[in-house]
Structure formats: C-alpha cells, structure tokens
Amino acid sequence: MKKQIIALLSSLTLGFTIGLLYLGFTKAVDVSQDYIWFDLFDVTNNKVYIIPLAVAGGLLMAGALKLFKQTNKKSGLSIKDLSPLKNISPTWVVTSLALGYISLVAGASLGPEAILMPLSFAIGILFAGMYSIEQKKVFGLLAVIAMLAAFFNSWYAGLLPLCLIAINKKIDIKQTLKLILLGLLAVFGSLAALNLLQHKSGYLVLDSFGSISITPKLLLLSFVVSAAVTLLPLFAHKVTFKIQKMFSLLPNKWLLQGLIAGAGLATMYYLLGPVAFFSGSSGISELIANNSEYTSLQLAGLAVGKILITAWCLGTIFRGGIVFPLLLSGVSVSLLLSGGIPDINWLVALLISTFFGIFYGAFGSFAIAATFVFSLFGITAWPLLLAAAFGSFVVKKLYKKPISETLAI
C-alpha cells in the first residue's frame, strides 16, 4: 500500500515538474529569439542581418557541441535510444537542455518537441530512481505523456496513454488500469502547473472557429489534403538523410562545420523571410490570417523551402523536431491546393486534414494523430478527422512502410 501511495504522489509531482519544464524552456527560447532576432537586430526591417546572425548561430552551436564533447549529435537524443539505458545521469539532462536551447535560439528551423520529450523520459527515469520505483521506464512514459499534455494544454493529450497501451498487448488489465491512473495524475500535475502560472494556451495557438457545417465536399477535401501532406515527413526524412551523408564528408573541424551549417541556414532564411523562421508555430498563425496576400508561387516556395531548411538543420549540427516546422509546410500545401478559402468551414477542414496528415506522417500512428487533432479542434471534428485518416491510410497502403522515424516514442 505504501509503495502504491508513493507511486501516485510521485506521478503527480512528476507531472507538475514536467509542466514547469515545458513552460520554462519554451518561454526562455521565445524570449531569447524575439530579443536577439527581432528587437536587437530587427531582421524584419533589416533583412541583411539574417546572414551574420545565422552564421554566428551555426558557429555557436558547433562550439557548444565541441565544448560538451558531443561528437555524435544524434547520440541518445531519441526515446528509442534512451530506453535500453539502465542509468541516466542528471548531467546528461542538463547538457541536452542547454544544447537544445542554444540550437533553437541560434535559429534552427526546428521545434522543441524532440528536445523536451526525450528529456521528459529521462527525468521520469530519474524520478523513479529517487523514489525507488522499480518500473523506471513506466515513469519515463508518464513524463512523456505529461509533456504532450503541456504542449497542447489539453486533457485530450491525456488520452495518449490509452493509445499506447492498446498497442502494447503484454500489459494485463490490472497493470493497464494502474498505468492509466498514474498517467492521468501526471497529466493533471502538468496542467496544474500551467494553470497555476496562468498559461492558458498550448504551444500552437489557433483562434476558436465555433460550430461548422460538414458537407461531402469538405470530406473529400480532408481526404485529398491529408493524403498529400502525409507525404511531407517522408520527403523531409529522405532529404535529411542525404544532407547527413554529405555533411559527414566534411573534416571534423567545428569551425568549418559551424560556418557551413550557419551559412546554409542564413541563405534559406534570407530567401524565405521571417514567416519561415524557427519552429513555424507563429508562422502558421500569420499564414492563416494573411493567406490571401500569398500567391500560389509563394505558397509553393514556402512549402518546399520550409522542408529543405528543416532537413538542413537536422542533417547538419542543430537539434530539434520536425513536427511543428512541417505543420507550416503542410498548411502552405493545403492553402495551395484549396485555391483560396471560401468560408470558415473550408478553413477548418484544411487545418484538420493538414494537422492529421503531418502528425501521422511524423509519428506513424493514427491514434496519436487523432489525439493531437482532437486536442486542437475538439471531438466534434470527428467526421473530418475520419476522412483525413482515410486519406493517410491510402498513402500508407501505397508505400507499405513506416512514413518516418524522426520521432520515436
């Protein structure tokens, strides 16, 4: 009984800690990016400053990797890599957090999700060790669940444990119920931290669309758009692999690697402009609000350019995730396919199908993609989500292989 009480309290405390980690990290990154790129150098009105800033960011990141002796930047970054490890040191957590912060502030076209989720898993392992809990990997999973709930500031993300448990056939009913209870406590702790600090929105902010009218045309639209954007993570994965292969041919000199990585980032940012900067979360809102100001050529360029710059960052020396950057690319594709937005119903259908396709393409799971879409749009979006899922299903059947391996949970 004592062990069970400790597990329950530990799960709640773990969730609260993860909520604070999410808030602290994302806030620090956002404030630093805004101050350096937009306040101090004002790259919006002084576009030429993009070049020295991005090059300096590449050199800073390369220097940090050398300082922390991270010769292989991919080592231990995914949850899949961390799972076999019996012990995870606090030093590794601090080092990874520092490198993730430097990468994003330096201008990487990547999101914080692939930094924070493995870190959450590691913190869960450390928590289990502190409280002498035998099932360390379970607490690692609970921490990831809490982080996902924080990203969307939504209870819907708490459904993720059910999705993962349904896949794992080795867990019996008693263990399943226990894990669900612990998961819900972790989610509660995470959301409690956000609400305590009056953080009212998730990482991606969308305006409320109210009730919508679903028609056969919108269902067809959801099918087509979801099928199209599901291919984007596959394309990004292939481009990233080719860039990694070319970049590995460079001499192991941090100055040279940092200079080339930063120069590539500078070139693409200069061509695409601020709407393509960083994770793309703010760019999505800007793109949706001002979609009529973009030509078809600009939307196509932004869609392809964002994939290329994200692949460049992943293939060189930067750290971060592809999900949020690819959402910007996906929204660009969906707006391009739509030929304009007739009404609010059309916009909602575009966004739901785009988000589902990207989440499915990046995570490779219908259940996880559905969970994220429901967290953003609510349960009433299920008909459009079902049509989008069918579009992604067709793509999966055509390729008959995993869409992407960039984010393993």
Buried (B, 14 or more C-beta within 10 A) or exposed (E): EEEEEEBBEBBBBBBBBBBBBBBEBBEBBBEBBEEBBBEEBEBEEEEEBBBEBBBBBBBBBBBBBBEBEBEEBEEBBBBEEBEEEEEBEEEBBEBBBEBBBBBBBBBBBBBBBBBBBBBBBBBBBBBBEEBEBEBBBBBBBBBBBBBBBBBBBBBBBBBBBBBBBEEEEEBEEEBBEBBBBBBBBBBBBBBBBBEEEEBEEBBBEBEEBEEBEBEEEBBEBBBBBBBBBBBBBBBBBEBBEEBBEEBEEEEEEBEEBBBBBBBBBBBBBBEBBBBBBBBBBBBBBBBBEEBEEBEEEBBBBBBBBBBBBBBBBBBBBBBBBBBBBBBBBBBBBBBBBBEEBEEBBBBBBBBBBBBBBBBBBBBBBBBBBBBBBBBBBEEEBBBBBBBBBBBBBBBBEEEEEEBBEBBBB
